[in-house]
Amino acid sequence: MKSDSVSRRGFLAKSVGGAAAFQIIRPELVRGFADQKLKAGLVGCGGRGTQAMENILTGAPNVEITALADIFEDRMESSIRRTKNLRPELSDRFKVEPDHRFVGFDAYKKLIASDIDIVMLATHPAYRPMHFEAAVEAGKHVFCEKPFGTDATGVHRFMAAAKKSVEKKLTVKSGAQRRSHPAYLAEYKKLKDGGYGDILHMNAYWEGGPVLNFRNNPLFPGGKRNPAWADMEFQSRNWYSFVWICGDQIVEQHLHNIDVCNWFMGTHPVEVVASGGAAWRPREEEYGNIYDHISADFVYPNGVHMSSYCRQYQGPGIAQNVSERIVGSKGVLHMTNPNNPVNPYVQEHTDMMNSILGKGPYINESMAVAESTLTCIMGREAAYSGRKITWDMMMNSQQSLLPKVFDMKASFPPTPLPVPGVYKFV
């Protein structure tokens, strides 16, 4: 359906002055004039989603936040309080009325159906495919936090929607913020211009501490499960401990580094062998069923290997390293997400807005980061199973980790910690 704003641009373009003024605008991407106020809605009001609201309000001065959605009302209320306490030039554009605050598993549908232009997806990763699919079907531009799913079936679903988003000329900006980091962009250009020669080998590292949602959390009495919670609520509030909802560290966190390697290589690996386990995480229900370390050897179509290592250990003196290293025939590129006057978490929203308004290059990162997500899942499945896993196996996989029923009172016992040789890849 053609909007009134597109019709006005079509009329103005018929005049000489109008044609000159609108040459840089992409009519198929933008809903109005280049200075039009746009409305955004956030799905997922946790820490990352709340930060993303501040980032878009900072990086896109023409955006207002007009709708929120979350499965937990208390988390939404906390997000509202934090955002209202931002400096006035930001908080004044937070305009979410009570009838645009949607709670529950179907809240995302109500938000997408509201009068918004941009959908920001920052829920638990398991829900990303269904939320992205709905946003694309509705013709919305999307800011999509990584990863783009936690199992093969979900990422396949995301990829199908990604193709539609390109056909519809929708802007899709991912939360892989290194793609908007000036230092990474400069090194990427140097690599593509031949400054490092041919890529011979790559390393990806994320060695850090554990993410424990139940620590120092008043909702967890004594750091333990609230006895009033059924499995679904417990796992949703303690989401980083369960593979179905977070994907494990290699998917949820280490994706940043693996995505850089795929980006610089220009494609995804074709096979991987990996190992891992839970060396530190206790076998208690709060710690769930994910590994605390995975080491993987990925192979790209041209035979280049990428060595990936991620771990989440706790304790004094534990080594920390979050970086990517690319060995070229003319030099070595080592990136550590360096500080820069330009905040990439803000810049990614500026880039997104410029794409939507036609003021910058068209951006749609949906397929690229979906491939990085599937790369990470491929590494996880290789570590869990002990098998060599290929890209073709992942594309043909029927794996689905989602619960059959989405209800806070649902019983959903977690699967056991994977044991290589026993765990079955499907």
TAJOGI-V792534 format. One record per pair of residues at least 4 apart in sequence whose ideal C-beta (glycine too) atoms are under 7 Angstrom apart, sorted by the first residue. I is the first residue (numbers start at 0). GAP is how many residues later the second one is. D is the distance in whole Angstrom. If there is no record, write none. Layout:
# TAJOGI-V792534
[[I,GAP,D] [I,GAP,D]]
This chain:
# TAJOGI-V792534
[[1,4,5] [1,5,6] [2,28,6] [3,4,6] [4,4,7] [4,26,6] [4,27,4] [4,28,7] [5,4,6] [5,21,6] [6,4,6] [7,4,6] [8,4,6] [8,13,6] [8,16,7] [8,18,5] [11,6,3] [11,10,7] [12,5,5] [12,6,5] [12,9,5] [13,4,7] [14,4,7] [15,4,7] [16,4,6] [17,4,6] [18,4,7] [23,334,6] [23,335,7] [24,5,6] [24,9,6] [24,333,4] [25,4,6] [25,332,4] [25,336,7] [27,141,4] [28,140,5] [28,142,6] [28,326,7] [28,327,6] [28,329,6] [28,333,7] [29,326,6] [29,327,5] [29,328,5] [30,5,7] [30,86,6] [31,4,3] [33,323,5] [33,324,7] [33,325,6] [34,27,6] [35,26,7] [36,25,5] [36,27,6] [37,24,6] [37,25,5] [37,79,4] [37,80,6] [38,25,6] [38,27,5] [38,76,6] [38,77,5] [38,78,5] [39,16,6] [39,23,5] [39,25,5] [39,76,6] [39,77,7] [39,78,4] [39,80,6] [40,25,6] [40,26,3] [40,27,7] [40,28,7] [40,70,5] [40,73,6] [40,75,4] [40,78,6] [40,79,7] [41,7,5] [41,10,7] [41,11,6] [41,23,7] [41,26,5] [41,78,5] [41,80,6] [42,26,5] [42,65,5] [42,68,6] [42,76,7] [42,77,7] [42,78,5] [42,79,7] [42,80,6] [42,88,6] [43,5,4] [43,26,6] [43,77,7] [43,78,4] [43,79,3] [44,4,5] [44,5,6] [44,23,6] [44,25,4] [44,30,5] [44,31,5] [44,34,4] [45,4,7] [45,29,6] [45,76,7] [46,4,6] [47,4,6] [47,74,5] [47,97,6] [48,4,7] [48,30,7] [48,73,3] [49,29,4] [49,32,5] [49,33,6] [50,4,6] [51,4,6] [51,68,6] [51,70,5] [51,91,7] [51,93,7] [52,4,6] [52,12,6] [52,30,6] [53,4,6] [53,29,7] [53,32,6] [53,36,6] [54,4,6] [54,290,5] [54,291,5] [54,294,5] [55,4,5] [55,7,6] [55,64,7] [55,293,4] [56,6,7] [56,8,7] [56,33,4] [56,36,6] [57,32,6] [57,288,5] [58,287,4] [58,288,6] [58,290,4] [58,291,4] [59,289,5] [59,290,6] [59,293,4] [61,291,7] [62,30,7] [62,290,7] [63,29,5] [63,31,5] [64,28,7] [64,29,5] [64,30,7] [64,31,6] [65,29,5] [65,30,6] [65,34,6] [65,50,6] [66,29,6] [66,33,4] [66,44,5] [66,47,5] [66,49,6] [67,8,6] [67,28,5] [67,33,5] [67,34,7] [68,33,4] [68,38,4] [68,39,5] [68,41,7] [68,42,4] [69,5,5] [69,6,4] [69,33,6] [69,37,6] [70,33,6] [70,34,6] [70,36,7] [70,165,6] [71,4,7] [72,4,6] [72,30,5] [73,4,7] [74,4,6] [75,4,6] [75,25,6] [75,27,7] [76,4,7] [77,4,6] [78,4,6] [79,4,6] [80,4,7] [82,8,6] [82,11,5] [83,7,5] [83,10,6] [85,4,4] [85,5,4] [86,4,7] [87,4,5] [95,4,5] [95,5,6] [99,14,6] [101,5,4] [101,8,4] [101,9,5] [102,4,6] [104,301,4] [105,4,7] [106,4,6] [107,4,6] [107,23,5] [107,26,6] [108,4,6] [108,25,6] [109,4,7] [111,7,6] [111,22,5] [111,23,6] [111,26,5] [111,28,6] [115,24,7] [116,23,7] [116,24,6] [117,22,7] [117,23,5] [117,25,7] [118,16,4] [118,21,5] [118,23,5] [119,23,4] [120,7,6] [120,10,5] [120,11,6] [120,21,6] [120,22,7] [120,23,5] [120,24,6] [121,23,4] [122,4,5] [122,8,7] [123,112,7] [123,115,5] [123,121,5] [123,122,7] [124,22,5] [124,24,7] [124,25,5] [124,120,7] [124,121,6] [124,122,5] [124,127,6] [125,24,5] [125,118,6] [125,119,4] [125,276,6] [126,4,5] [127,4,6] [127,16,7] [127,20,5] [127,21,6] [127,30,7] [128,4,6] [128,19,7] [128,20,5] [128,25,4] [128,26,7] [128,28,4] [128,29,4] [129,4,7] [130,4,6] [131,4,6] [131,10,6] [131,12,6] [131,26,6] [131,29,5] [132,4,6] [132,24,6] [132,28,4] [133,4,6] [134,5,5] [134,7,5] [135,25,5] [135,28,5] [135,29,5] [135,32,7] [135,34,6] [138,29,6] [138,31,7] [140,29,5] [140,30,4] [140,215,5] [141,28,7] [141,30,5] [142,30,5] [142,206,7] [142,209,6] [143,4,7] [143,28,6] [143,30,5] [143,31,7] [143,222,7] [144,30,4] [145,28,6] [145,29,5] [145,30,5] [145,109,5] [145,223,6] [145,227,7] [146,100,6] [146,104,5] [146,105,6] [146,108,5] [146,226,4] [146,229,7] [147,7,6] [147,10,5] [147,221,6] [147,222,5] [147,225,4] [148,5,3] [148,6,4] [148,9,5] [148,224,6] [149,4,6] [149,93,7] [149,94,6] [149,95,7] [149,96,7] [149,97,4] [149,101,6] [149,251,6] [150,226,7] [150,248,5] [150,249,6] [150,250,4] [151,4,6] [151,225,6] [151,242,6] [151,245,4] [151,247,4] [152,4,7] [152,245,7] [152,246,6] [152,247,4] [153,4,6] [154,4,6] [154,215,6] [154,218,5] [154,219,5] [154,222,7] [155,4,7] [156,4,7] [157,4,6] [157,212,5] [158,4,7] [158,208,6] [158,211,5] [160,4,6] [161,4,7] [161,204,4] [161,205,5] [161,208,6] [162,4,7] [163,4,6] [164,5,4] [164,7,5] [164,199,6] [164,201,5] [165,198,6] [169,194,7] [170,181,6] [170,184,4] [170,185,5] [170,192,6] [170,193,6] [171,192,5] [171,193,6] [171,194,4] [172,175,6] [172,178,6] [172,179,4] [172,190,6] [172,192,6] [173,5,7] [173,191,4] [173,195,4] [175,80,6] [175,83,5] [175,193,5] [176,4,6] [176,167,4] [176,168,5] [176,171,5] [177,6,5] [177,78,6] [177,82,6] [177,159,7] [177,166,7] [178,84,7] [178,186,6] [179,164,5] [179,167,4] [179,168,4] [179,171,5] [180,4,7] [180,159,7] [180,163,4] [181,4,6] [181,158,5] [181,160,5] [182,4,7] [182,155,5] [182,157,6] [183,4,6] [183,76,7] [183,151,6] [184,4,6] [185,4,6] [186,4,6] [186,146,6] [186,148,6] [187,4,6] [187,76,6] [188,4,6] [189,5,4] [189,6,7] [190,4,6] [190,5,5] [190,73,6] [190,142,7] [194,135,7] [195,130,7] [195,132,3] [195,134,5] [195,135,5] [195,137,6] [196,131,4] [196,132,3] [196,133,3] [197,130,6] [197,131,5] [198,66,6] [198,105,6] [198,127,6] [198,129,6] [199,104,7] [199,127,5] [199,128,6] [199,129,6] [200,103,6] [200,104,6] [200,126,4] [201,59,5] [201,102,7] [201,104,4] [201,123,7] [201,124,5] [202,104,5] [202,121,7] [202,122,4] [203,50,7] [203,53,4] [203,54,5] [203,57,5] [203,102,6] [203,104,4] [203,120,5] [204,52,6] [204,104,5] [204,116,5] [204,117,6] [204,118,5] [205,47,6] [205,48,4] [205,51,6] [205,104,4] [205,116,5] [206,102,7] [206,104,5] [206,112,6] [206,113,6] [206,114,4] [207,104,6] [207,112,6] [207,114,6] [208,103,6] [208,104,7] [208,105,5] [209,82,7] [209,102,4] [209,104,5] [210,29,4] [210,101,7] [212,4,6] [212,24,7] [212,25,5] [212,26,6] [212,27,5] [213,6,4] [213,9,5] [213,24,5] [213,72,5] [214,8,6] [218,7,6] [218,18,6] [219,4,6] [219,5,7] [219,6,6] [220,5,6] [222,63,7] [223,62,7] [224,4,6] [224,9,5] [224,60,6] [224,61,6] [228,4,4] [228,5,4] [229,4,7] [229,178,6] [229,179,5] [229,180,6] [229,181,6] [230,4,6] [230,179,7] [230,180,5] [230,181,4] [230,182,6] [231,4,6] [231,171,7] [231,175,6] [231,176,5] [231,178,4] [231,180,5] [232,4,6] [232,175,5] [233,4,6] [234,4,7] [234,7,5] [234,10,6] [234,177,7] [234,179,7] [235,9,7] [237,48,6] [238,6,5] [238,7,6] [239,6,5] [240,45,7] [240,46,6] [240,47,3] [240,49,6] [241,4,6] [241,46,5] [241,47,6] [241,48,7] [241,172,6] [242,4,7] [242,5,5] [242,46,6] [242,47,5] [242,158,7] [243,157,4] [243,158,7] [245,6,5] [245,44,7] [246,4,3] [246,5,5] [246,130,7] [247,4,7] [247,42,4] [247,43,6] [247,132,5] [248,4,5] [248,5,6] [248,41,7] [248,61,5] [248,63,5] [249,4,5] [249,44,5] [249,60,5] [249,126,5] [249,129,5] [249,130,5] [250,4,6] [250,122,7] [250,125,4] [250,126,6] [250,129,6] [252,57,7] [253,4,6] [253,54,7] [253,56,4] [253,122,7] [254,4,6] [254,117,6] [254,118,6] [254,121,5] [255,4,7] [256,4,7] [256,67,5] [257,4,6] [257,50,6] [257,114,6] [257,117,6] [257,118,6] [258,4,6] [258,110,6] [258,113,4] [259,4,6] [259,64,5] [259,75,7] [260,4,6] [260,45,5] [260,63,6] [261,5,7] [261,6,5] [261,109,6] [261,110,5] [261,113,6] [262,105,7] [263,62,6] [264,35,6] [266,33,6] [266,34,6] [267,103,5] [267,107,5] [267,123,6] [268,29,4] [268,30,6] [268,31,5] [268,37,7] [268,106,6] [268,122,7] [269,29,6] [269,30,7] [269,31,5] [269,120,6] [269,121,5] [270,28,5] [270,117,6] [270,118,7] [270,119,5] [270,120,7] [271,24,5] [271,25,7] [271,26,5] [271,106,5] [271,107,5] [271,110,5] [271,117,6] [272,24,5] [272,109,6] [272,115,5] [273,20,6] [273,21,6] [273,22,4] [273,105,5] [273,108,4] [273,109,4] [274,20,6] [274,108,6] [275,15,4] [275,17,5] [275,18,4] [275,19,7] [275,107,4] [276,14,6] [276,16,7] [277,13,5] [277,14,5] [277,139,6] [278,13,6] [278,14,6] [279,12,5] [279,33,5] [279,34,7] [280,6,5] [280,11,5] [281,5,5] [287,126,6] [288,125,5] [288,126,6] [288,127,6] [288,128,5] [290,92,7] [291,19,6] [291,20,5] [291,21,6] [292,17,7] [292,18,4] [293,16,6] [293,85,7] [293,86,7] [293,89,5] [294,14,5] [295,12,4] [295,83,4] [295,86,6] [295,87,7] [296,8,6] [296,10,6] [297,7,7] [297,8,4] [297,10,6] [297,81,7] [298,4,7] [298,6,6] [299,4,5] [299,6,7] [307,71,6] [312,5,5] [313,4,7] [321,14,7] [321,15,6] [322,11,6] [322,12,6] [322,13,4] [323,11,5] [324,7,7] [324,9,5] [325,7,4] [326,5,5] [327,4,7] [327,5,7] [341,5,5] [342,4,6] [343,4,6] [345,4,7] [346,4,6] [347,4,6] [348,4,6] [349,4,6] [350,4,6] [350,9,6] [350,12,6] [351,4,6] [351,11,6] [352,4,6] [353,5,4] [353,6,3] [354,5,6] [354,6,7] [354,7,5] [354,8,4] [364,4,5] [365,4,6] [366,4,6] [367,4,7] [368,4,6] [369,4,7] [370,4,6] [371,4,7] [372,4,7] [373,4,6] [373,20,6] [374,4,7] [375,4,6] [376,4,6] [376,17,7] [377,4,6] [377,11,5] [377,13,7] [377,16,5] [378,4,7] [379,4,6] [380,4,6] [380,8,5] [380,44,5] [381,5,6] [381,6,7] [381,7,4] [383,34,4] [383,36,7] [383,39,5] [384,35,6] [384,38,5] [384,40,4] [385,34,3] [385,35,5] [386,38,6] [388,4,5] [388,5,7] [388,36,7] [390,4,6] [391,4,6] [392,4,6] [396,29,6] [397,28,6] [398,27,5] [402,7,7] [402,9,5] [404,5,5] [417,5,4] [418,4,6]]
